[in-house]
Amino acid sequence: MNNARTDELQRGRLGATRALAAGFDGVEIHGANGYLIDQFIQDGTNLRTDSYGGRVENRVRFLLDVTKAAISVFGADRVGVRLSPAGEFGGMADSNPMATFGYAAGQLNPLGVAYLHIIEPRVKGEVDIREGGAPVAAQHLRVIFNGPIIAAGGFDAESAAAAVRDGDADLVAFGRDFVANPDLPHRVQNDLPLNAYDRSTFYTSDHRGYNDYPFATV
Ligand SMILES: Cc1cc2nc3c(=O)[nH]c(=O)nc-3n(C[C@H](O)[C@H](O)[C@H](O)COP(=O)(O)O)c2cc1C
């Protein structure tokens, strides 16, 4: 193993070790949304000519290295992986996303990770780009990945229930509605209306849009 790869593994271990020391129960490896691991995976951004670039086996290597490093700290049942097949955020692009992410999902099987968290191609960052439709990314990857699938991106209570009922995903994650509804599960369970989120406060640095959305009164 070359030195650069040893460094990457140690860095992955260090992050997980700090998370463990801080009291977290597990970690989710962020391989989505144009962050570093995603930049390695997708061939629109990975222009490397070493063993981490070129064919898909090389581009997915960094994801697997980091995942293995986290597993060595937490154990596989405490490590999940988040991917965004067809993710366009941050200028991401791949010439064959289904093949690329299908390969990645298949390689996660023998590692025994706790779950695969997939962002559907209906959102770009926090902006909707396609409304509704079946969760295609989850459908495609669930026949490859053996463990639990979490789907995210543009779901409401109804479409989330449908995705689980139809077997497209095992769980559904919510982003924006949770930002605006501190009691989201209570509201969904009791069929209460949701607070609308205010996009202008999503990326600000004070309390507004952070801890001032009201709880339901019933
Ligand atoms: C304010 C805000 C910050 C976010 N930050 C991140 C992030 O750092 N990393 C990430 O992968 N997704 C991030 N997301 C995306 C969410 O994790 C989620 O995938 C997205 O909002 C789609 O789910 P939704 O339709 O339920 O909101 C963010 C979303 C919002 C609204």
The ligand as an ORCA input file, in Angstrom:
! r2SCAN-3c Opt
* xyz 0 1
  C     -30.237     23.921      4.943
  C     -29.866     22.615      4.283
  C     -28.580     22.139      4.376
  C     -28.222     20.938      3.784
  N     -26.944     20.483      3.922
  C     -26.604     19.308      3.385
  C     -25.285     18.815      3.536
  O     -24.435     19.424      4.163
  N     -24.985     17.631      2.971
  C     -25.941     16.915      2.265
  O     -25.640     15.839      1.770
  N     -27.174     17.356      2.103
  C     -27.529     18.527      2.635
  N     -28.790     18.992      2.445
  C     -29.725     18.198      1.642
  C     -30.580     17.322      2.525
  O     -29.792     16.397      3.251
  C     -31.600     16.529      1.705
  O     -30.954     15.564      0.887
  C     -32.401     17.453      0.801
  O     -32.884     18.558      1.539
  C     -33.528     16.699      0.140
  O     -34.455     16.233      1.078
  P     -35.852     17.025      1.291
  O     -36.511     17.068     -0.064
  O     -36.592     16.197      2.307
  O     -35.494     18.392      1.782
  C     -29.178     20.188      3.040
  C     -30.484     20.687      2.933
  C     -30.818     21.880      3.533
  C     -32.249     22.378      3.391
*
